[in-house]
Amino acid sequence: MTAGLILNATICFAITVSSFAFAWVLASSEDKHNEKSKPALWALVILWSLVALTYLPTTIRMIAAATDHPSLDLIMYNLAAVPFSMVTVPLVFFILYVITGNQKISGYISFLFTLFGATYLAFLYSNGVIGPIMTEYSSMFRINSNIAINIYLVGLFVIPTAMILGMMMLIFLQRMPRHLRYRTALPLVAISFVFDFMLTDMITDVDVMQMAARIFVLIGTVLAFLAYFPPSTLQKTLGIKASQNESYEDEEEEEDENGL
């Protein structure tokens, strides 16, 4: 049992490190972005930081389970629920800002999702959880509130997922350079990938499915990095490398039009 839990903890730790590293690289690239694109950039920084902050206590949870400390396991579960419930907020802000270019409107609407997250936490904490349920590969909790689950599914999952799909459709309907379309669409695919499997991770009561979900979250984080910072060989393979005679200023103007 301990070996499976340590493997699970290792995967969670890898997600934590890779997400924090990606957030750091994004933040370090601030000087390469114009003023109009910086709100979207920082929304991504916050998003990946929240992913990391979700899996940091989850890592400790798995270690606590392996060392037979159920009380610490429960504390870390409740702690991880906070950043998990707020992941939607920067995601919604990012999508709306890219579409509208209006920081105030994006901020007001994303604040509504903060209320959704707070309501989810209120029902989660007031009703408690069942567990920990120890298995060969994981320590799991069952949410003891159908209302909390429904709030997350409808308010914090279905709506943001629909927004991602709608934004991707707009991107492919617009005429824009191929490399800019790649930079916009592929990060959204990776974010959706991570977002979907984080939900699977939180609500499943099957240890193998939870382990698989965490592996896919890790893969999604790596894909997000490659989507935002594609290596030159990948750019050439996909034909997305900007032409040499295309000036940086022209690219900035294109990014302004798309909120990036």
C-alpha positions as CSV (number, residue, x, y, z in Angstrom):
1,M,0.0,0.0,0.0
2,T,2.8,2.4,0.8
3,A,4.5,2.0,-2.5
4,G,1.3,3.0,-4.4
5,L,0.8,6.0,-2.1
6,I,4.4,7.2,-2.6
7,L,3.9,6.9,-6.4
8,N,0.8,9.0,-6.1
9,A,2.6,11.5,-4.0
10,T,5.4,11.7,-6.6
11,I,2.9,12.4,-9.4
12,C,1.2,15.2,-7.3
13,F,4.6,16.7,-6.5
14,A,5.5,16.6,-10.2
15,I,2.3,18.5,-10.9
16,T,3.1,21.0,-8.2
17,V,6.7,21.7,-9.4
18,S,5.8,21.9,-13.1
19,S,2.8,24.2,-12.5
20,F,4.8,26.5,-10.3
21,A,7.7,26.5,-12.8
22,F,5.2,27.3,-15.7
23,A,3.7,30.2,-13.6
24,W,7.2,31.5,-12.9
25,V,8.2,31.4,-16.6
26,L,5.1,33.2,-17.6
27,A,5.6,35.9,-14.9
28,S,9.2,36.3,-16.0
29,S,8.1,36.9,-19.6
30,E,6.1,40.0,-18.6
31,D,8.6,42.4,-20.2
32,K,7.9,40.7,-23.6
33,H,4.2,41.6,-23.4
34,N,2.6,45.0,-24.1
35,E,0.3,46.6,-21.5
36,K,-2.9,45.3,-23.1
37,S,-1.8,41.7,-22.9
38,K,-0.5,41.8,-19.4
39,P,-3.9,41.2,-17.6
40,A,-4.4,38.0,-19.6
41,L,-0.8,36.9,-18.8
42,W,-1.3,37.4,-15.1
43,A,-4.6,35.5,-15.2
44,L,-2.6,32.6,-16.5
45,V,0.0,33.0,-13.8
46,I,-2.6,32.9,-11.1
47,L,-4.4,30.0,-12.8
48,W,-1.2,27.8,-12.8
49,S,-0.3,28.9,-9.3
50,L,-3.7,27.7,-8.1
51,V,-3.2,24.4,-9.8
52,A,0.2,24.1,-8.0
53,L,-1.4,25.1,-4.7
54,T,-4.0,22.5,-5.1
55,Y,-1.5,19.7,-5.6
56,L,1.0,20.8,-3.0
57,P,-1.3,19.9,0.0
58,T,-2.4,16.8,-2.0
59,T,1.2,15.7,-2.1
60,I,1.4,16.1,1.7
61,R,-1.9,14.2,1.9
62,M,-0.5,11.1,0.1
63,I,2.6,11.2,2.4
64,A,0.4,11.5,5.5
65,A,-1.7,8.5,4.3
66,A,1.4,6.5,3.7
67,T,2.7,7.3,7.2
68,D,-0.7,6.7,8.8
69,H,-1.7,10.2,9.8
70,P,-5.4,10.5,8.9
71,S,-5.9,13.8,10.7
72,L,-3.2,15.5,8.7
73,D,-4.7,13.9,5.6
74,L,-8.1,15.5,6.3
75,I,-6.5,18.9,7.1
76,M,-4.6,18.9,3.7
77,Y,-7.8,17.8,1.9
78,N,-9.7,20.8,3.3
79,L,-6.8,23.1,2.5
80,A,-6.5,21.9,-1.1
81,A,-10.2,22.5,-1.6
82,V,-9.7,26.3,-1.4
83,P,-7.4,26.8,-4.5
84,F,-9.3,24.1,-6.3
85,S,-12.6,26.0,-5.9
86,M,-11.0,29.2,-7.2
87,V,-9.3,27.8,-10.4
88,T,-12.3,28.9,-12.4
89,V,-11.9,32.6,-11.5
90,P,-8.7,33.4,-13.4
91,L,-9.8,31.0,-16.2
92,V,-13.0,33.0,-16.7
93,F,-11.1,36.3,-16.5
94,F,-8.6,35.1,-19.1
95,I,-11.3,34.0,-21.6
96,L,-13.5,37.1,-21.2
97,Y,-10.5,39.4,-21.4
98,V,-9.2,37.8,-24.6
99,I,-12.7,38.0,-26.2
100,T,-13.7,41.5,-25.0
101,G,-10.4,43.3,-24.1
102,N,-12.3,44.9,-21.2
103,Q,-10.6,44.4,-17.9
104,K,-13.5,45.7,-15.8
105,I,-16.2,43.5,-17.4
106,S,-13.9,40.5,-17.1
107,G,-13.2,41.3,-13.5
108,Y,-16.9,41.7,-12.5
109,I,-18.0,38.5,-14.2
110,S,-15.1,36.4,-12.8
111,F,-16.0,37.8,-9.4
112,L,-19.3,35.9,-9.7
113,F,-17.3,32.7,-10.0
114,T,-15.5,33.6,-6.8
115,L,-19.0,33.6,-5.1
116,F,-19.7,30.2,-6.7
117,G,-16.4,28.9,-5.3
118,A,-17.1,30.3,-1.9
119,T,-20.6,28.7,-1.9
120,Y,-19.1,25.4,-2.8
121,L,-16.6,25.6,0.1
122,A,-19.4,26.6,2.5
123,F,-21.4,23.5,1.7
124,L,-18.3,21.3,1.6
125,Y,-17.1,22.4,5.1
126,S,-20.6,22.5,6.7
127,N,-21.5,19.0,5.6
128,G,-18.0,17.5,5.9
129,V,-16.6,14.6,4.0
130,I,-16.5,10.9,4.4
131,G,-13.1,9.4,4.8
132,P,-10.2,9.0,4.4
133,I,-10.8,5.8,2.4
134,M,-7.5,4.0,2.1
135,T,-6.7,2.0,-1.0
136,E,-3.6,0.5,-2.5
137,Y,-2.9,3.7,-4.6
138,S,-4.6,6.5,-2.8
139,S,-6.4,8.1,0.1
140,M,-9.8,9.4,-0.9
141,F,-12.6,11.4,0.5
142,R,-16.3,11.5,-0.5
143,I,-18.0,14.9,-0.5
144,N,-21.0,14.6,1.8
145,S,-23.1,17.2,0.0
146,N,-24.8,16.8,-3.3
147,I,-25.4,20.5,-3.3
148,A,-21.7,21.2,-3.2
149,I,-21.1,18.7,-6.1
150,N,-23.9,20.3,-8.2
151,I,-22.6,23.8,-7.6
152,Y,-19.2,22.8,-8.8
153,L,-20.5,20.8,-11.8
154,V,-22.9,23.6,-13.0
155,G,-21.3,26.8,-11.9
156,L,-17.6,26.0,-11.8
157,F,-17.3,23.3,-14.6
158,V,-20.0,23.4,-17.2
159,I,-20.1,27.1,-17.8
160,P,-16.3,27.6,-18.0
161,T,-16.0,24.6,-20.3
162,A,-18.6,26.0,-22.5
163,M,-16.8,29.3,-22.5
164,I,-13.5,27.5,-23.6
165,L,-15.3,25.7,-26.4
166,G,-17.0,28.9,-27.5
167,M,-13.7,30.9,-27.5
168,M,-12.0,28.2,-29.5
169,M,-14.7,28.3,-32.1
170,L,-14.3,32.1,-32.4
171,I,-10.5,31.7,-32.8
172,F,-10.9,29.2,-35.6
173,L,-13.5,31.4,-37.3
174,Q,-11.3,34.5,-37.2
175,R,-8.6,35.2,-39.7
176,M,-5.2,35.4,-38.0
177,P,-1.7,34.3,-38.5
178,R,-1.2,30.6,-37.9
179,H,1.4,31.1,-35.2
180,L,-0.9,33.4,-33.3
181,R,-3.8,31.0,-33.6
182,Y,-1.6,28.3,-32.2
183,R,-0.5,30.5,-29.3
184,T,-4.2,31.2,-28.5
185,A,-5.9,27.9,-29.1
186,L,-3.4,25.3,-27.9
187,P,-3.1,26.8,-24.4
188,L,-6.8,26.6,-24.1
189,V,-6.8,23.0,-25.1
190,A,-4.2,22.2,-22.4
191,I,-6.1,24.3,-19.8
192,S,-9.3,22.4,-20.6
193,F,-7.4,19.1,-20.3
194,V,-6.0,20.0,-16.9
195,F,-9.3,21.5,-15.7
196,D,-11.4,18.4,-16.7
197,F,-9.1,15.9,-15.1
198,M,-8.8,18.0,-11.9
199,L,-12.5,17.7,-11.5
200,T,-12.3,13.9,-12.2
201,D,-9.6,13.7,-9.5
202,M,-11.7,15.5,-6.9
203,I,-15.0,13.6,-7.4
204,T,-14.0,10.1,-8.3
205,D,-14.1,7.3,-5.7
206,V,-12.0,4.9,-7.7
207,D,-8.3,5.0,-6.9
208,V,-7.1,3.9,-10.3
209,M,-9.2,6.6,-12.0
210,Q,-7.8,9.2,-9.6
211,M,-4.3,8.1,-10.3
212,A,-5.0,8.3,-14.1
213,A,-6.5,11.7,-13.7
214,R,-3.5,13.0,-11.9
215,I,-1.2,11.6,-14.6
216,F,-3.3,13.4,-17.2
217,V,-3.2,16.7,-15.2
218,L,0.6,16.4,-15.3
219,I,0.6,15.7,-19.1
220,G,-1.7,18.7,-19.5
221,T,0.7,21.0,-17.6
222,V,3.5,19.9,-19.9
223,L,1.4,20.4,-23.0
224,A,0.4,23.9,-21.7
225,F,4.1,24.9,-21.5
226,L,4.8,23.5,-25.0
227,A,1.7,25.3,-26.3
228,Y,2.8,28.7,-24.9
229,F,6.5,28.2,-25.5
230,P,6.8,25.9,-28.4
231,P,10.4,24.8,-29.2
232,S,11.7,25.9,-32.6
233,T,11.7,22.3,-34.0
234,L,8.0,22.1,-33.1
235,Q,7.2,25.4,-34.7
236,K,8.9,24.3,-37.9
237,T,7.1,20.9,-37.9
238,L,3.6,22.5,-37.4
239,G,4.4,25.5,-39.7
240,I,3.7,28.0,-37.0
241,K,7.0,29.9,-36.9
242,A,6.5,33.6,-37.6
243,S,8.3,34.8,-40.7
244,Q,11.6,36.6,-40.2
245,N,10.4,39.7,-41.8
246,E,7.4,40.0,-39.4
247,S,8.2,42.7,-36.9
248,Y,7.6,42.4,-33.2
249,E,5.4,45.5,-33.4
250,D,3.1,43.9,-35.9
251,E,2.7,40.9,-33.7
252,E,1.8,43.1,-30.8
253,E,-0.9,44.8,-32.9
254,E,-2.3,41.3,-33.7
255,E,-2.2,40.3,-30.0
256,D,-4.0,43.6,-29.1
257,E,-6.9,42.6,-31.3
258,N,-7.2,39.3,-29.6
259,G,-6.5,40.4,-26.0
260,L,-3.2,38.5,-25.8
